[in-house]
């Protein structure tokens, strides 16, 4: 009769762990409580049934935990804990960035707001947030895109940009 209590505690603890995986998202109170109840069942077995009973309860808890883990693995419950998205850069995204860069670099427009150093400019009919290289540019001035990074367009006054020289040949 005394051995039934630790067995029941271990089974309740494993059931709480299964409920944590299937019902309650994340590692919350239910999972911690399940570990504590199963561990308490093993400790209770050591206290009440001695070393041999405690070792048998420990082996039973490890075996039951292994069976539970195998069942959860095969049922697909562990797939919710794994990030399935690929975090590498996509070649289509890189191609779109390159196309945008080649289309916008060198384009001229008009500063709609004062650029000190950030403001809004009209580039090809679109309102774009732009950044100067540090100089103040008044609203209404003609600007040219001279550089880009992922999110920002860097501009200068259109008169300050050196004319492009074409190689002779």
C-alpha positions in Angstrom: 0.0 0.0 0.0 2.8 2.4 0.8 4.3 1.9 -2.7 1.1 3.0 -4.4 1.5 6.6 -3.1 4.9 7.3 -4.8 3.6 5.6 -7.9 0.5 7.8 -7.9 2.7 10.9 -7.3 5.0 10.0 -10.2 2.1 9.3 -12.5 0.4 12.6 -11.5 3.7 14.5 -12.1 4.1 13.0 -15.5 0.5 13.8 -16.4 1.1 17.4 -15.4 4.1 17.5 -17.6 2.1 16.1 -20.5 -0.6 18.7 -19.8 2.1 21.4 -19.9 3.1 20.3 -23.4 -0.3 19.8 -24.9 -2.6 22.2 -23.0 -0.7 25.0 -21.3 1.7 26.9 -23.6 5.3 27.6 -22.4 7.1 26.3 -19.3 4.7 27.5 -16.6 3.5 26.5 -13.2 1.9 23.3 -14.4 5.3 22.0 -15.7 7.2 23.0 -12.6 4.5 21.5 -10.4 4.7 18.3 -12.4 8.4 18.0 -11.9 8.0 18.7 -8.2 5.3 16.2 -7.7 7.2 13.5 -9.6 10.4 14.3 -7.7 8.4 14.3 -4.4 7.1 10.8 -5.3 10.6 9.6 -5.7 11.8 11.1 -2.5 8.7 9.7 -0.7 9.6 6.2 -2.1 13.1 6.6 -0.7 11.8 7.6 2.8 9.0 5.0 3.1 10.4 2.0 1.1 14.1 2.4 1.7 16.9 2.4 -0.8 15.6 -0.4 -2.9 12.1 1.0 -3.2 13.5 4.5 -3.9 15.8 3.2 -6.6 12.9 1.3 -8.2 10.7 4.4 -8.0 13.5 6.5 -9.6 14.0 4.0 -12.4 10.2 3.9 -12.9 10.0 7.7 -13.0 12.9 7.9 -15.5 11.3 5.1 -17.6 7.9 6.8 -17.6 9.5 10.1 -18.4 11.3 8.5 -21.3 8.1 6.9 -22.6 6.3 10.2 -22.3 9.1 12.0 -24.1 9.0 9.4 -26.9 5.3 9.6 -27.2 5.4 13.4 -27.3 8.2 13.4 -29.9 6.3 11.0 -32.2 3.0 12.8 -31.9 4.6 16.0 -33.1 4.0 17.9 -29.9 7.7 19.0 -29.7 7.4 20.7 -33.2 5.7 23.6 -31.4 9.0 24.3 -29.5 11.1 24.4 -32.7 11.4 27.5 -34.9 10.5 26.3 -38.3 11.2 29.6 -40.2 14.5 30.0 -42.0 16.3 33.1 -40.8 18.8 33.2 -43.7 18.5 36.1 -46.2 16.4 35.2 -49.3 17.9 35.8 -52.7 14.7 37.5 -53.9 15.0 40.0 -51.1 18.6 40.7 -52.0 17.7 41.1 -55.7 14.8 43.5 -54.7 17.2 45.6 -52.6 19.8 45.7 -55.4 17.1 46.8 -57.9 15.9 49.5 -55.5 19.4 50.7 -54.9 20.3 50.9 -58.6 17.0 52.7 -59.4 17.3 55.3 -56.6 21.0 56.1 -56.4 21.8 59.3 -58.3 18.1 60.2 -58.6 17.3 63.9 -57.9 14.3 65.3 -56.1 13.1 68.2 -54.0 13.3 68.5 -50.2 9.8 68.9 -48.9 10.8 69.7 -45.3 14.0 71.2 -43.9 16.6 68.5 -43.8 18.5 68.9 -40.5 19.8 66.3 -41.0 16.6 64.1 -41.4 13.5 65.1 -43.3 11.3 64.2 -46.2 12.0 64.6 -49.9 10.1 63.9 -53.1 12.0 61.4 -55.1 10.3 60.5 -58.4 6.9 61.2 -57.1 7.3 59.4 -53.8 7.7 60.9 -50.4 10.8 59.4 -48.8 12.5 60.0 -45.5 16.1 61.1 -46.3 19.2 62.0 -44.3 21.9 64.5 -45.2 25.5 63.9 -44.5 25.3 66.5 -41.7 24.6 69.8 -43.5 21.3 71.7 -43.3 19.3 71.7 -46.5 16.3 74.1 -46.7 12.9 73.0 -47.9 12.4 73.4 -51.6 16.1 72.7 -52.5 17.0 70.2 -55.1 18.7 67.1 -53.7 20.4 64.0 -55.1 20.6 60.6 -53.5 24.3 59.8 -53.1 24.2 56.7 -50.8 21.9 54.1 -49.3 21.9 51.6 -46.5 19.0 49.3 -45.7 16.5 51.9 -44.5 18.0 55.3 -45.2 18.6 57.4 -48.3 21.5 59.8 -47.9 21.3 63.1 -50.0 23.3 66.2 -50.8 22.4 69.4 -52.5 22.1 68.6 -56.2 24.6 71.4 -57.0 27.3 70.0 -54.7 27.4 66.6 -56.4 30.4 66.2 -58.7 29.4 65.5 -62.3 30.0 62.0 -63.3 32.9 61.6 -65.7 32.6 59.0 -68.3 35.8 57.1 -69.3 37.2 58.1 -72.6 37.6 55.4 -75.0 
